[in-house]
């Protein structure tokens, strides 16, 4: 059993990582059995820095300041530990034509299916619990996305009088959407997992590129005309992108 003094320190410090500086909430615990410095990561509380009983706090802080990349890695592991199924069970909606559809699940001993009830504003995803749950749910969502995202994109393009030649829905790992100068658009099926306003923002962003194939001031002026909250939506999307992009990645 470890002999320690709890909460000897409960502070914040800035630690360098290869991706930039991070703010670390930490506490120091001294141990009579520990011969080395150790870190214990807890996403719900401070990082615990366990140090030998007679070690100095200066040595402890030097050790902590060298652990930035390790701390970054641990935080991302915790962030991405959820599965696609668990995410949907927690959030319980997908985006569809500027609104939310409630999501429910059932078991089905054959191939996975997705039933869309437009009247009740809901979808029912059925899957075989004995098979890879995430893979089945992802397949059902991608099939639905190929229809609903294409339809919604064409509707928005028609409303804005923008010509689109082709729309595809794919399983990109790092981007929400792309476009080409010959009016071909491609969208990530994970748009379904975004709030409706962010879902629409991505589509409007790519449609705007068909008029301005860059991120110039004119591009942003036009995009803000289409979506007055574009800048806010862009910041929100940036904040959650990495987390959402991870969902279904390993199926």
N, C-alpha and C positions, 0 to 999 in steps of 0.2 A: 504494500500500500504506500502511495506517495505521501511524504510529509511535506507540506507546503503552507505558505502563508498567502491567503487569497487577497486579491485586490490591493496588493502593495502599490500598484500603479494602475491608474485607469485614465488613460490619456489619448490624445491624438497626435500623430506626426505625419509629415509628408515623406513619402518614399519614392525613389526613382525606379522606373521600369523601362524596358526597351520600347514601350508604347507611350511613355510620358509619365508624369507624376500622378500618384494616387494618394488619397488621404486614408490613413490606417487608424482605426480605433483599436487600442490594445490595452492589455493589462499584464503585469508581471507577476509570476508566481515562482517563488524560490522552492527548490526541492533538495533535500538532503541526500537523496539517492541518485539524482541526475548528475552525470559527469560532463554533459554536453548541453549546448543551447538547443532548444527545440521550439517549434511553433505548432500550435493547434488552431485550425481554422474553423470558425463557427459563423455561418451566414446570418444568424439571428442575433449575434452579440459580438463583443470585442474579440480580436485575435488574442490568444493566450500565448505569452512568451514565457516559457519555462526555462529557468536558469539555475545553474549550480548554486548551492546555498551561499557560498562565499564570493561568488562572482560580483563584479561591480556593475552598476547600472550603465556606466559608459560602455563597457564591453557588450552588454545586452543590446544597447541601442545600435552599436556598430553592426552586430549580427542582424538585427531587424532591418537595418537600412540596406543590407545586401540581399534581402529576400523578396524584393519587389516583383520579379518575374514569377516566382513561385506563388506569391499571394494572388497575382493576376490570374494565374492558371487555375488556382483553387476556386476563385470567385466565378470563373466561367464554367467550371465543372458543375458547380451548384446551380448556376443559372440555367444550364442546358440539360439538367438531369431529368426533366419532365419529358414524357412521351407525347406524341400527337394526340392519342386517345385521352390521356389525363388532362392535357391542355383543354380539349374540347369539353370534357366533363366538368371542368372548372369554369370555363367561360360561357359555354352553352349557347353559342350563336356563331353563325357565319354570315358574311355580307352578301347581299343579293339586290341588285338594282337600287342602290342608295338606301337600303333598309336592312334590318336584321331578320334572320330566320332562326327560330329556336331549334336547337339540335337535341334529338333524343336517340337512344341506342336500343337495339334488341339483338337477340341471338338468332342465328339462322344457320342451319347445318349444311349450307351449300356455298355458292359464291356470294361475296359481299354485294349489297345493294344499297341504293339511296333513293328514298321515296320523297318527292316534293309535294307538299300540300300548300298550294298558293292561298287557299281560302283561310287557313289557320295560321299562315305565315310560319311554317315549320318544315323541317326535314327529319326523316327517320333513317338512320344508318344501321343496317343489319349486317352482322358478321359472324363468322364461326369462331367461338372462343377457343377452340382447340388449335387454331392456326395463328399465324403472326397477325396480331390485332392491328398494329400500326400500319402494316403493309396493306391490309384490307381496307382500313378506313381511308388511307391515302389514295388508293385506287378509286374508291367511290367518289371522293372529293375531286380528284383530278378529272374524272369523267363529267361530273356536274360543272366544274369550272370551265371546261372547254365550251360548254353551251352558254352558261350564264354570263361569263366575262366577255365572250365574243358579242353576245346580244347587247349587253349594256354599253360596251365600247362603241358599237355601231350606232346605238341610239344617241349617245353623247356626241359622236361625230356628226350625225345628221342634224342634231339641234344646233351645233356650232357651224354647220355648213363647211365641214372639213371632209375632204375626200380620202377614204381609206381603201386600199386595194386588197389587203390581206391581213388577217389577225390570227395569230397562233397562241396557244396557251401551253407553256412548257414547265419543266421542273428545274429552273435555274437555281444555283446555289448562292449567288451573291447579288443579283440584281432583281428589281421589281418589274422593270419593263425596258424594252429597247425599241428603237425605230430605225428605219432606213430612209434615205432620201427619196426612194421610189414608193413611199407610203405603205410600207410593210411594218406591222406592229407585232410585238411579241410580249406576252405578259406571264408573270409567275402565278401558278395556281394558288399560291399562298395569299394572294389578294383576298381570298375568301376569309382568311383568318384576321384580317384587319377590320377596324371599325369602319362603317360605311363611308365616313367623310375622308378617311385616309385611302380607302379603296378607290374612291372616285378621284382623289387627288393624283394618284399614280397614273390613272388613265388620262386625265386632263393634262398632266405633265408631258406624257408622250405625244398626245395630240398637238400640243403647243409646239413641240419640236418639228412637226410637219410644216410649220410656218417659219420657225427659227431653229435651224439645226445647230444650236449652240446654247450657252447659258449667258447670253449677253443681257444688257439692261432691257432691250426690246423683248427678249424672251420672257423675262420675269414680269414685265409690264402686262404682256398679253395673258400670261398665266394667272396673274392676280385679277385680271378682268374676268377670266373664266371662273376663278375660285378666289374670292376676296380674302380668304384665310390661308392662302397658299403658303406663305412664309411660316405660319404657325404649324400648318400640317407638315411641312418639310422638316421642321425641327422635331416634331413628335415622331415622325417616321424614322428619322435617323436614330432616335433614342431607342426604339424597340426593334429595329430591323434585324440586328444580329440574333436576338432571341427567337424571333419568329422564323427567320431563315433556317434555323437549326431543326425545326420541327419536321419530322418525316424524312430527314436527310439520310438516315441510316437504314431506311426500309429496303 
